[in-house]
């Protein structure tokens, strides 16, 4: 079993996949490491990757009028980010920057979206987990957590 496959088992975004589906999805992932201040993506860029934060801390910024970039969220280990890569028009709506050294599982979402067409069960399983994560994040933002 590859390290990517083992990593996939650890995160909720993949928890509804069976072993064969997990193996297939793991092939679309790549382990990466980035250093503090590294910008993973910027608002308005084409979104081709989604990430699982294996270790470290990310800050998320929105461009708000004349204020420029405003920090709106912090993402910790185990969370997903870059979810715009799964939703048309596949453009990032925020900027994500590493606060600490980070390790991520980078998911090729172009290939993942093609896989969704081949096996809609994988699409349902992953999208369910993504929606649950994003809903929890919205609640946290409303509560100021």
Secondary structure, 3 states (H helix, E strand, C coil): CCHHHHHHHCCHHHCCCCHHHHHHHHCCEEEEEECCCCEEECCCCECCEEEEEEECEEEEEEEEHHHEEEEEEEEECCCEECHHHHCCCCECCCEEEECCCEEEEEEEHHHHHHHHHHCHHHHHHHHHHHHHHHHHHHHHHHHCC
